[in-house]
Amino acid sequence: MCIRDRYDPFASRVIAATAGEAPYVLDGLLYHQTGLTIEEHYTDTGGASDHVFGLMPFFGYRFAPRLRDIKERRLHLLPGQESGPLLAGMTAEPIALGHVAAHWDELLRFATSIRTGTVTASAMLRRLSAYPRQNGLALALRELGRLERSIFMLDWLRDIDLRRRTQAGPN
């Protein structure tokens, strides 16, 4: 269920109890039949994945999930970027920009197919996650998602209003 700032739903879909909700987040945003213009979307941790983070900017959304155990999560910087002493313990391997660049055209086709409604976001994300880990498109979208998630985490750490919105939004 997707809820707007007045806390009434704008999209709803029944999914299996065993299904992860992350693939369905974009369905509610893209295919709701209201006149709402949505700019920022909140979910809990279950609605967040690197693939969803990676796709949100293609559609003009700011993704602001309430991430459980944010202090345990790692930042992925650009190659050659230094984290500095404050973030040194929070960084992991750098973003593999080569994967993103090599599969950029595929990423654009993937996002366009979802945007035009040729296929639903949930169907494409479920299929993508079922591919072997070596799938180039899946790796590229994961890397793009890691970059977007890292930017979000840095924004979250410095912006108290964003922290408040991410806590209040999913409730």
Buried (B, 14 or more C-beta within 10 A) or exposed (E): EBBBEEEEEBBEEEEEEEEBBBBBBBBBBBBBEEEEEBEBBBBBBBBBBBBBBBBBBBBEBBBBBBBEEBEEBBBBBEEEEEEEEEBEEBBEEBBBBEBBEBBEEEBEEBBEBBBEEEEBBBEBBBEBBEEEEEBEBBBBBBBBBBBBBBBBBBEBBEEEEBBEBBEEBBE
